[in-house]
Amino acid sequence: MITRFIFTLSLGILIGWLVNGYWHNTTIPTVVNIQKPTIVVEQPMVKIPYVSVPIQRPKLINVTDVYAPETLMARSKVAIREGDYATALKHLEDLLVQVQDLYPRSSVEALYIDISKQYIQKLGSNQPQKTIDFLSRATNILPNYLEFHQLLAQLFLTLEKYSQVQYQLSFLANNIKWKAQFDQLQAQLNYAKTFQQGDIEIPLIALPNAWHINVTIDNTPAQLILDTGASITTLSAHLVADSYPSLGEVILSTANGTLSAFKVNIDTFSVGAITKQNFPIVVLPREKLPHNVDGLLGLDWLQDFHFIIDKKNALLRLTPISP
C-alpha cells in the first residue's frame, strides 16, 4: 500500500516536471518598448514689439471709368499740356468712337485736328513712317477730313509709293474745293511716273527758224519758243495775274538792246508731264515778244535735264539729271 502511494507520488512529480519544462521552452517572450523621457529645455522668452502693418487691399478699378468721356477728355488735356500729343490723340480717338452727349462731336473733332497738326509738325520730315502710321489711323477716325488724305498722298509720293498716292487722290478727285490740290498732286504723280519709265518726250512744233512748245500757266494754255540761248524763261504780261507780287526789276539784254522787266513766281508751270511749283519767270509786255508767241522757254527750266532736240521726230527728249 505504501509502495503504491510512493510510486503514484513519484509519477506525479515526474509528469509535473516534464510539463513545466515544455512550457518554458515554447513560450515567446514579450518585448516591451520603454519610451525615453523627453527632455525639455526652457528658452528665455523674447518679447517682440508689436508693429501695426496696414493691410493693402486690392484697388478695385471700374473699367468703364477709364473710358468715361470725362476721364478721356481730362487725360487728353493733361497730355496736351505736357506736349505728349501722341497720348492726347489716343484719348481723343477713344472719345470719338463713342456715342455720348457730354462733348459735342464737332468740338472733339476740331480739337483732334488741331492736335494732329501739332503732332505732325513735331514729327517733322525725318520720321515719315510714323507720320504715315498716324495719318492712316486718323483717316479711319475722320474719313471725310480730306487734308489727311492730301498729306498722305504727298508722303507716299516722296516715298515713290505711287499706287498709294493714287488711292489717296481718289478721295480728292470729285471735290471742287480740293480741285487745285488734286490737279497739283496728280501732275506730280504723272511726272514721277514718267521719270520712273525713263526718258521724257515732249512734242515740239516746227516753225520757220524756231521750235515752239505748248505749256500750261496756272491752267491757262500758252505757246512758247524753245530758246536754249535764253538764260531765263519769259512770259507775256497778259498771262500773269495781277495778284502776283513783283520780286523786283530786272534788266534783260537782247539783240535789240536792253529791256526793263520784272520778276514773279508762277504757282504752276507745266510742260508736258512736268510741272514745277513757284517757278520764277520774267514778265514782258506782249509787244516786246516775237509775233504770235506768249514767251520764251529758257535754260532755267531745262537745267534739271540732259536734253536733245530730235529734229526728225519733232521731240524734245529729256533725261533727269541725277541729284
C-alpha positions as CSV (number, residue, x, y, z in Angstrom):
1,M,0.0,0.0,0.0
2,I,2.8,2.4,1.0
3,T,4.7,1.2,-2.0
4,R,1.8,2.0,-4.4
5,F,1.5,5.5,-2.8
6,I,5.1,6.3,-3.2
7,F,5.0,5.1,-6.8
8,T,2.0,7.3,-7.6
9,L,3.6,10.3,-6.0
10,S,6.8,9.9,-7.9
11,L,4.9,9.5,-11.2
12,G,3.0,12.8,-10.5
13,I,6.2,14.6,-9.7
14,L,7.8,13.3,-12.9
15,I,4.8,14.4,-15.1
16,G,4.8,17.8,-13.4
17,W,8.5,18.3,-14.1
18,L,8.1,17.4,-17.8
19,V,5.1,19.7,-18.3
20,N,7.0,22.7,-16.6
21,G,10.0,22.2,-19.0
22,Y,7.8,22.1,-22.1
23,W,6.1,25.5,-21.4
24,H,9.4,27.1,-20.5
25,N,10.9,26.2,-23.9
26,T,7.9,27.2,-26.1
27,T,6.7,30.5,-24.6
28,I,7.6,33.6,-26.9
29,P,9.0,36.4,-24.7
30,T,7.2,39.7,-25.0
31,V,9.4,42.8,-25.7
32,V,8.2,45.9,-24.1
33,N,9.3,49.3,-25.6
34,I,10.3,51.6,-22.9
35,Q,9.9,55.3,-24.0
36,K,12.7,57.5,-23.0
37,P,11.6,60.6,-21.2
38,T,11.5,63.9,-23.3
39,I,13.9,66.4,-22.0
40,V,12.5,70.0,-22.4
41,V,15.0,72.8,-22.2
42,E,13.2,76.1,-21.4
43,Q,14.3,79.1,-23.6
44,P,14.2,82.6,-22.2
45,M,11.2,84.4,-23.6
46,V,12.0,87.2,-26.1
47,K,9.4,90.0,-26.3
48,I,8.8,91.2,-29.9
49,P,7.5,94.7,-30.2
50,Y,4.0,94.9,-31.8
51,V,4.1,96.6,-35.1
52,S,0.9,97.5,-36.8
53,V,1.1,96.7,-40.6
54,P,-1.7,98.1,-42.7
55,I,-3.3,95.6,-44.9
56,Q,-3.1,96.6,-48.6
57,R,-6.5,96.0,-50.1
58,P,-6.6,95.5,-53.8
59,K,-7.8,98.6,-55.6
60,L,-10.9,98.0,-57.5
61,I,-10.8,99.6,-60.9
62,N,-14.0,100.3,-62.7
63,V,-13.1,99.6,-66.3
64,T,-15.9,101.7,-67.6
65,D,-14.5,104.7,-65.8
66,V,-11.2,104.5,-67.7
67,Y,-13.2,105.1,-70.9
68,A,-15.6,107.5,-69.5
69,P,-15.9,110.7,-71.6
70,E,-14.8,112.9,-68.6
71,T,-11.8,110.8,-68.0
72,L,-10.7,110.7,-71.6
73,M,-11.0,114.4,-72.0
74,A,-9.2,115.2,-68.8
75,R,-6.3,112.9,-69.7
76,S,-6.1,114.3,-73.1
77,K,-5.8,117.8,-71.8
78,V,-3.1,116.8,-69.3
79,A,-1.1,115.1,-72.2
80,I,-1.5,118.3,-74.3
81,R,-0.1,120.5,-71.6
82,E,2.8,118.1,-71.3
83,G,3.4,118.1,-75.0
84,D,2.6,114.4,-75.3
85,Y,0.5,114.8,-78.4
86,A,0.5,111.1,-79.3
87,T,-1.1,110.2,-75.9
88,A,-3.6,113.1,-76.2
89,L,-4.6,111.9,-79.7
90,K,-5.1,108.3,-78.5
91,H,-7.5,109.5,-75.7
92,L,-9.4,111.7,-78.2
93,E,-9.7,108.8,-80.6
94,D,-11.2,106.7,-77.9
95,L,-13.6,109.6,-77.2
96,L,-14.6,110.0,-80.9
97,V,-15.6,106.3,-81.3
98,Q,-18.1,106.7,-78.5
99,V,-21.7,107.8,-78.7
100,Q,-22.0,110.3,-75.9
101,D,-23.7,113.7,-75.3
102,L,-21.3,115.3,-72.9
103,Y,-18.9,116.6,-75.5
104,P,-20.3,117.6,-79.0
105,R,-18.6,115.6,-81.7
106,S,-17.8,118.7,-83.7
107,S,-15.8,120.2,-80.9
108,V,-13.9,117.0,-80.2
109,E,-13.1,116.7,-84.0
110,A,-11.8,120.3,-84.0
111,L,-9.5,119.6,-81.1
112,Y,-8.4,116.3,-82.6
113,I,-7.5,118.1,-85.9
114,D,-5.6,120.9,-84.1
115,I,-3.5,118.5,-82.0
116,S,-2.9,116.3,-85.1
117,K,-1.3,119.2,-86.9
118,Q,0.9,119.9,-83.9
119,Y,1.9,116.3,-83.7
120,I,2.7,116.1,-87.4
121,Q,4.8,119.2,-87.1
122,K,6.6,117.8,-84.1
123,L,7.4,114.6,-86.1
124,G,8.9,116.6,-88.9
125,S,10.1,115.2,-92.2
126,N,12.6,112.8,-90.6
127,Q,10.0,110.4,-89.4
128,P,7.8,109.8,-92.5
129,Q,6.7,106.3,-91.5
130,K,5.4,107.5,-88.1
131,T,3.5,110.2,-89.8
132,I,2.1,107.8,-92.3
133,D,1.0,105.4,-89.5
134,F,-0.7,108.2,-87.6
135,L,-2.4,109.6,-90.7
136,S,-3.6,106.2,-91.8
137,R,-5.3,105.8,-88.4
138,A,-6.6,109.4,-88.5
139,T,-8.3,108.8,-91.9
140,N,-10.2,105.9,-90.3
141,I,-11.3,108.2,-87.4
142,L,-12.2,111.2,-89.7
143,P,-12.6,109.7,-93.2
144,N,-14.2,112.9,-94.5
145,Y,-11.4,115.2,-93.4
146,L,-9.6,115.5,-96.8
147,E,-6.4,117.2,-95.6
148,F,-5.3,113.9,-94.0
149,H,-5.6,112.3,-97.4
150,Q,-3.7,115.1,-99.1
151,L,-0.9,114.8,-96.6
152,L,-0.8,111.0,-97.1
153,A,-0.6,111.4,-100.9
154,Q,2.3,113.8,-100.5
155,L,4.2,111.4,-98.2
156,F,3.6,108.4,-100.4
157,L,4.8,110.5,-103.4
158,T,8.0,111.2,-101.6
159,L,8.5,107.5,-100.9
160,E,7.6,106.6,-104.5
161,K,4.6,104.5,-103.5
162,Y,2.6,105.6,-106.5
163,S,-0.3,103.2,-106.1
164,Q,-0.9,104.6,-102.6
165,V,-0.7,108.1,-103.9
166,Q,-3.4,107.3,-106.5
167,Y,-5.6,105.8,-103.8
168,Q,-5.4,108.9,-101.5
169,L,-6.1,111.1,-104.5
170,S,-9.3,109.3,-105.2
171,F,-10.8,110.9,-102.1
172,L,-10.0,114.4,-103.5
173,A,-10.9,113.7,-107.1
174,N,-14.6,114.8,-107.1
175,N,-14.4,117.6,-104.5
176,I,-14.4,121.1,-106.1
177,K,-12.8,122.7,-103.1
178,W,-9.8,120.4,-103.4
179,K,-9.5,120.5,-107.2
180,A,-6.3,122.7,-107.2
181,Q,-4.6,120.4,-104.8
182,F,-5.7,117.3,-106.7
183,D,-4.5,118.7,-110.0
184,Q,-1.2,119.6,-108.5
185,L,-0.6,116.2,-106.9
186,Q,-1.9,114.4,-110.0
187,A,0.6,116.3,-112.1
188,Q,3.4,115.5,-109.7
189,L,2.4,111.8,-109.8
190,N,2.4,111.7,-113.6
191,Y,5.8,113.5,-113.6
192,A,7.2,110.9,-111.2
193,K,5.8,108.0,-113.1
194,T,7.3,109.4,-116.3
195,F,10.7,109.7,-114.7
196,Q,10.4,106.1,-113.5
197,Q,9.8,104.9,-117.1
198,G,13.0,106.6,-118.4
199,D,13.4,109.5,-120.9
200,I,10.7,112.1,-121.2
201,E,9.4,113.1,-124.7
202,I,7.6,116.4,-125.2
203,P,6.2,117.2,-128.7
204,L,7.6,120.2,-130.5
205,I,6.0,122.4,-133.1
206,A,8.3,123.1,-136.1
207,L,8.1,126.7,-137.4
208,P,10.5,128.6,-139.6
209,N,13.7,129.3,-137.6
210,A,12.2,128.2,-134.3
211,W,10.8,125.3,-132.3
212,H,7.6,126.1,-130.4
213,I,6.3,124.2,-127.4
214,N,3.0,124.1,-125.6
215,V,2.9,124.9,-121.9
216,T,0.3,125.5,-119.2
217,I,0.5,128.5,-116.9
218,D,-1.8,128.1,-113.9
219,N,-4.3,126.0,-116.0
220,T,-4.0,128.5,-118.9
221,P,-2.6,127.1,-122.2
222,A,0.2,129.1,-123.9
223,Q,2.8,128.6,-126.7
224,L,6.4,129.5,-126.1
225,I,9.5,129.5,-128.2
226,L,12.1,126.9,-127.1
227,D,15.0,129.2,-126.7
228,T,18.1,127.4,-125.5
229,G,20.1,130.6,-125.7
230,A,17.9,132.4,-123.1
231,S,19.1,132.1,-119.5
232,I,15.6,132.8,-118.1
233,T,12.0,132.0,-119.1
234,T,10.0,135.0,-120.2
235,L,6.2,135.3,-120.3
236,S,3.8,137.8,-121.8
237,A,2.2,140.2,-119.3
238,H,-1.3,139.1,-120.3
239,L,-0.6,135.5,-118.9
240,V,0.4,136.8,-115.5
241,A,-2.3,137.5,-113.0
242,D,-2.2,140.9,-111.3
243,S,-2.2,139.2,-108.0
244,Y,1.3,138.0,-108.4
245,P,3.6,140.2,-106.3
246,S,6.7,141.6,-108.1
247,L,10.0,140.1,-107.0
248,G,11.9,143.1,-108.3
249,E,13.0,144.7,-111.5
250,V,15.5,143.0,-113.9
251,I,17.3,144.3,-117.0
252,L,17.4,141.9,-120.0
253,S,20.0,142.1,-122.7
254,T,18.6,141.3,-126.2
255,A,19.8,141.6,-129.8
256,N,17.9,144.9,-129.9
257,G,19.3,146.3,-126.8
258,T,18.3,146.2,-123.1
259,L,14.8,145.9,-121.7
260,S,13.4,146.6,-118.3
261,A,11.2,143.8,-116.9
262,F,10.0,142.5,-113.5
263,K,10.2,139.0,-112.0
264,V,7.4,136.9,-110.4
265,N,6.9,133.3,-109.2
266,I,4.3,131.3,-111.1
267,D,2.2,128.9,-109.0
268,T,2.2,126.0,-111.5
269,F,4.2,125.9,-114.7
270,S,3.7,122.7,-116.7
271,V,5.4,121.5,-119.8
272,G,4.2,118.1,-120.9
273,A,4.0,115.8,-117.9
274,I,6.4,118.0,-116.0
275,T,5.0,120.6,-113.5
276,K,7.1,123.0,-111.5
277,Q,5.8,124.9,-108.5
278,N,6.6,128.5,-107.7
279,F,8.7,128.8,-110.9
280,P,10.4,132.2,-111.3
281,I,9.9,133.9,-114.7
282,V,10.3,137.4,-116.2
283,V,7.3,139.4,-117.4
284,L,7.5,141.4,-120.6
285,P,4.8,143.4,-122.5
286,R,3.4,141.3,-125.3
287,E,4.6,143.8,-128.0
288,K,8.2,143.2,-126.8
289,L,8.0,139.5,-127.7
290,P,8.2,137.8,-131.1
291,H,4.9,137.8,-133.1
292,N,2.2,135.2,-132.1
293,V,4.1,133.8,-129.1
294,D,3.4,134.0,-125.4
295,G,7.0,134.0,-124.3
296,L,10.3,132.1,-124.3
297,L,11.2,128.8,-122.5
298,G,14.7,129.2,-121.4
299,L,17.6,127.2,-119.9
300,D,16.4,127.8,-116.3
301,W,13.5,125.4,-117.0
302,L,15.9,122.9,-118.8
303,Q,18.6,123.0,-116.2
304,D,17.4,119.8,-114.4
305,F,17.7,117.7,-117.5
306,H,20.0,116.4,-120.2
307,F,18.1,117.3,-123.3
308,I,18.2,116.6,-127.0
309,I,16.1,118.1,-129.8
310,D,15.0,115.3,-132.0
311,K,14.5,117.2,-135.3
312,K,13.4,114.2,-137.3
313,N,10.5,113.3,-134.9
314,A,10.0,116.9,-133.6
315,L,10.5,115.9,-130.0
316,L,12.3,117.3,-127.0
317,R,13.9,114.4,-125.2
318,L,14.7,114.9,-121.5
319,T,16.7,112.7,-119.2
320,P,16.6,113.8,-115.5
321,I,20.0,114.7,-114.0
322,S,20.7,112.6,-111.0
323,P,20.9,114.6,-107.8
